[in-house]
Amino acid sequence: MVAASKVIVKRKITRAAAHRPPSDLRKAIASDAAARTVWADITPLARNEWICWVTSAKKAETRTHRIAVGLDKMRKGMRRPCCWPGCPHR
């Protein structure tokens, strides 16, 4: 009788690449210490969701508002935008 051997399959975990934040979002995050701390700590997927949430706004006013709201949420420790279905690029 031949003993069954376990085969261990190693899979490389790929790093998810974050989208490049637009300059207005980058400047806003850079200007806020609490937002910078959260941004540095979240995953690339979470960053993508913030970026897509901001850039999916159709009006400039909405985009500006989303950046302000996003900074406020990050200051409060939120790691992802609330009620957002997620990055459409997934």
N, C-alpha and C positions, 0 to 999 in steps of 0.2 A: 504494500500500500504506500503510495507516494503522499507525503504531507503537503498540504496546500500552503503555498507561501503567500505572504501578503505583499502586494505590490504597492509601493508608496509612490504616488504621482505628485511631483512638485510642480506647482503652477506659479508662474511669476505674477505677482500682483502689479498691475499696471497703474501708474500714477495718472490720475485724472488731471488734465491740464485746464487751468482756469482760463476763461476768456480774458482778454486784456481790458481792464476797466477804462471807460472813456475818461478823458481829461477832467471833465467837471466832477465826476465821482471821485477820481483819484485825489484831486485838490481838496474836496470836501473831507474825505477820510483823513488826509494828511494834516488837515487843520484841527482835527479833534482827537485828543489823546485817547479818550475812552474808545472811540470808534476804531482807531489804529490798533489798540490792544485786541479788540474783538476780531478785527480783520486778520490780524497776524495769527490768531488762534483757530480760525475756522477752516474747514476743509475746502479744497478747490471746488467741489460740487456746491457747497454753500455759497462760496464767492460767486460762482456762475449764476446762482439764483438771484443774488442781489443785483448783479450786473444786468441780467436779462429783465428783471423787474423794473429797473430804472430805464433801460434802453427801449423797452417795449411801449413806453408812453408815446402816444401819437402827437400830443401838444407839448410845446416847450414848457408851458406853465405846469403841466402834470409832471413832467420830468423833474423840474425844479422842486416841486412839492414832494415827489417821491424821494429825492435825495435828502431833503430836510427831515422827512419822516423816517427814512432809513437810518440817518445818523442818530435820531432820537431813540429809535428802537435798539440800535447797537449800544448806545449809552446805558440802556436799561438791561443789557445783556442778551438781547435776542440774537440768535445765530443765523436765522433765516427769515425772509419776509413772511409775514402771516398771510394766510389765505391765498397763497400763490401756488399755482399748479406745478411750478418748477420750470427749469430751463427747457425751452422747446428744442434745444439742440441735442438732448440726450437720446 
